[in-house]
């Protein structure tokens, strides 16, 4: 899921704990899954932002150019307005678009 097109809320949302752990059977496993996905999203966002801001990198000591770069400010504002990675990951989990695989649990249907 593209984090830019996410329908995740900008604000913190209260969630029903009983609904969260039904799929995994363990609330701690659910939180770990959402947390790992949030780290992935955060890493992607940081990589994209660094890539876009690197175009504006100036190696000169001219402070006027640094403070007056409107394009750089607009890019930063866009990323500040995006929902937080934890909210995006939680929304993906609730929508069922998040895939995970537990290395501990074995598939018992093949036995």
C-alpha positions as CSV (number, residue, x, y, z in Angstrom):
1,X,0.0,0.0,0.0
2,X,1.3,3.4,-0.9
3,X,1.6,5.5,2.2
4,X,0.8,8.7,0.2
5,X,-2.6,7.4,-0.9
6,X,-3.5,6.0,2.5
7,X,-6.8,6.8,4.0
8,X,-5.4,6.6,7.5
9,X,-6.5,9.3,10.0
10,X,-4.2,12.2,10.8
11,X,-5.2,11.9,14.5
12,X,-4.9,9.1,17.0
13,X,-7.9,6.7,16.9
14,X,-9.1,4.5,19.7
15,X,-9.2,0.9,18.6
16,X,-11.1,-2.1,20.0
17,X,-8.4,-4.4,21.5
18,X,-10.7,-7.5,21.1
19,X,-10.9,-6.9,17.3
20,X,-7.1,-6.4,17.0
21,X,-6.0,-9.7,18.4
22,X,-8.6,-12.0,16.8
23,X,-6.6,-12.6,13.6
24,X,-3.3,-13.5,15.4
25,X,-4.6,-14.8,18.7
26,X,-2.2,-12.6,20.6
27,X,-2.3,-8.9,21.1
28,X,1.5,-8.7,21.6
29,X,2.1,-10.4,18.2
30,X,-0.4,-8.0,16.6
31,X,1.4,-5.0,18.1
32,X,4.8,-6.4,16.9
33,X,3.4,-6.8,13.4
34,X,2.0,-3.3,13.2
35,X,5.3,-1.9,14.7
36,X,7.5,-3.7,12.1
37,X,5.3,-2.4,9.3
38,X,5.4,1.1,10.8
39,X,9.2,0.9,10.8
40,X,9.2,-0.1,7.1
41,X,6.9,2.7,6.2
42,X,9.0,5.2,8.2
43,X,12.1,4.0,6.4
44,X,10.5,4.4,3.0
45,X,9.3,7.9,3.9
46,X,12.7,8.9,5.1
47,X,14.4,7.5,2.0
48,X,11.9,9.4,-0.3
49,X,12.3,12.6,1.6
50,X,16.1,12.4,1.6
51,X,16.1,11.7,-2.1
52,X,13.9,14.7,-2.8
53,X,15.8,17.1,-0.5
54,X,19.2,16.0,-1.8
55,X,18.3,17.9,-5.0
56,X,18.5,21.1,-3.0
57,X,21.7,20.3,-1.3
58,X,24.0,23.3,-1.4
59,X,27.6,23.0,-0.5
60,X,28.2,26.7,-0.4
61,X,27.9,28.9,2.7
62,X,25.2,31.2,1.4
63,X,22.6,31.3,4.1
64,X,20.1,33.3,2.0
65,X,19.7,30.5,-0.5
66,X,19.1,28.0,2.3
67,X,16.3,29.9,4.0
68,X,14.5,31.1,0.9
69,X,14.1,27.8,-0.9
70,X,10.3,27.6,-1.3
71,X,10.3,24.3,-3.1
72,X,12.2,22.6,-0.3
73,X,9.8,24.1,2.3
74,X,6.8,22.8,0.3
75,X,8.2,19.3,0.1
76,X,8.8,19.3,3.8
77,X,5.3,20.5,4.5
78,X,3.9,17.8,2.3
79,X,5.7,15.1,4.3
80,X,4.7,16.7,7.6
81,X,1.0,16.5,6.6
82,X,1.1,12.8,5.9
83,X,-0.3,10.5,8.5
84,X,2.2,9.0,10.9
85,X,3.7,5.6,9.9
86,X,2.0,3.9,12.9
87,X,-1.4,5.1,11.9
88,X,-0.8,3.9,8.3
89,X,0.3,0.5,9.5
90,X,-2.6,0.1,11.9
91,X,-5.0,1.0,9.0
92,X,-3.4,-1.5,6.7
93,X,-3.8,-4.2,9.4
94,X,-7.5,-3.3,10.0
95,X,-8.2,-3.3,6.3
96,X,-6.6,-6.7,5.9
97,X,-4.0,-5.5,3.3
98,X,-1.0,-6.3,5.6
99,X,0.7,-9.6,5.1
100,X,2.8,-11.3,7.7
101,X,4.2,-14.8,8.3
102,X,5.1,-16.2,11.7
103,X,8.2,-18.3,11.6
104,X,7.2,-20.0,14.9
105,X,3.8,-21.4,13.8
106,X,3.9,-24.3,11.4
107,X,1.2,-25.2,8.9
108,X,-0.5,-28.2,10.5
109,X,-2.7,-28.9,7.4
110,X,0.1,-30.7,5.6
111,X,0.7,-33.3,8.4
